Amino acid sequence: METISKLNRELTSKELEGIACSIYLKMHDNYQQYGERFNMVDLKGIYETVKKGYERGSLIVFTDKTDRLIGIIMFDVIRTWWCKENILFEEIVLCLVDDYKGFGRVAVEELEHIAEFYNCGLISAGSLLSPKNHKSIENLYMNKGGFTEKYSSYLKVR
């Protein structure tokens, strides 16, 4: 596995657009099974969310030694009515390139660092963008990351 590190420069607007497009295409590919009705995936909304996440510091971008963008993590830290501790909520983990293997492990390790930094008692992580490959997600989070599967998510497209 090639060494990657957190981006140590400003993202360009073109790179932000590229990240938003990657998310859009991944969502579109994974949810095609819902047919024409799943046209609610919104590139503009994805771009605005990615941009805001970057501006507030909740989008972490990883690069290789050539400064090529490899993957992203976007997160939020929340307090909810049922928990007395902060919760780290993973919004997205996405490897942006096909030729890098192991980004999930890097992401899980980084989620641990983020949770420690924000004093989070829980980490909520999921697989919104990988519904087709549940076993690999289970392997990453449960076997390698020490997570337990507690709740399923249900999606109804109307």
N, C-alpha and C positions, 0 to 999 in steps of 0.2 A: 504494500500500500504506500503510495507516494505521500510525502509529507505535505500537508496543507496548513494554512494559518489564517487568522482573521485578517480581513482587509484593513490596511493601515493608511488608507487615503480616502478621499471623497469619491463617492460613486458619481458617474456622469449621468445625465438625464437619459442618454441612450442605453446605458447599462440598466437603469431602473425600468425603462420600457422593455428591455430584453427579459428581465426577471418577471415582469408582469405577463409578458407573452408566454413565457415558459409555464407559468402557473395556469394560465388560461388554456393552453394546449393540453396540458396534463389533465386538467379537469374535463375538458371536452372529450378527450380520448377515453377516459375512464367511465364517463357517464353517457356515452353514445347509446348504450343499451336502452336508455329511456326514450330514445328517438327524438322526434321533432319537439316534443313537449319540454325537453330539458334545454330550452334556449335561454334560460335565465342566467347562465354564466355570463358575467358582464366584464369585459376587458377594461373598460374605463373605471369601473368600481374597483377592480383588482389593482389597477395602476395607482389609483388614489390611496388605497389602503397600504400598498407597498411603500409609496412615497411618504405617507404619514408615519408608518412604522420606522422607516429609515430616519426621518427627522427627529422622532422622539427617542431613538436609540433601541427600539425593540425589534429591529431587523439586523441580524448578524450575517455577514457575507464572508465566505471562505474562498481563498484563492490558492493557486499553486505557486511554485517558485517563479513562474513566468508571468504572474499577475493575472492569469486566466481565472475567471469566476468559476468555482467548482460547485458550491452549494450554498443554501440559505437556511436560516432558522428565523422564524418570526414568532414572537411570544407576547404574552400579556401577563401582568401580575395583578391578581384580583383578590378581593375579600368578598365573601358571600355570606348570606344570612345563616348558613348552617355550619360554618367553620370559623373557629377563633384564630386561625393562622392564615397567613398569605398563601395563595395557591398560584403556582406557576402554570399557566395555561399555554400549551404549545399550539400556536395558530397553524404553523406549517413547517415542515422539514422537507426540503426538496434538493436533490442532487441535480444540478443544471446540465451536466455533461454525461454522455453515455460511456465514456472510457475511464471513469473513475469508480472504483469499487471500494466500499467501506465507509461512505459518507454517513450512513446511519449511525455507525459506532461513534464517529466524531461528534455527531449531533447529540446523541444520548449523553456523552461525556460533558458536552457544553451545557446541556440542560441542567446537569448536576451543579455545575459552576454557577449558573444563573440563579438556581434555587438557593444556593448557599449565599450568594451576594445579596439577594432580596429577602433572605430569612423566610423562605417558603417551607411550610410543613408538608405540602403536597405538590406533586407534579402531575398534571393531567396531560397526557399525550395520546395521540390517536393516529388514525390512518385515513383521513378523508380522501387523500389523493391516491390511495392504493387499495381500493376495495377488492381488486381481482386477486391480490396476492397476500391473503391473510396469514398464511404460514410464515412468510418471510418477516412480516411485521411482528408476529408473535415471537419469532426467534430473536429479533432485534430487541424488542422491549422487555420481554419476559426472561429469556434465557441469558442475554448479554447485558441487559440494563437493570435487571432486578425488579422490574415492575410486576404487578399482578393485574390480571384482567378482571375488572369489577363490573363494568356496565357496557352494554352494547349501545350503539347508536342506531336509530331507525330513521330511514328516509322515505318519505312519501312524496312523490312527484304528482302534482295535481294538474 
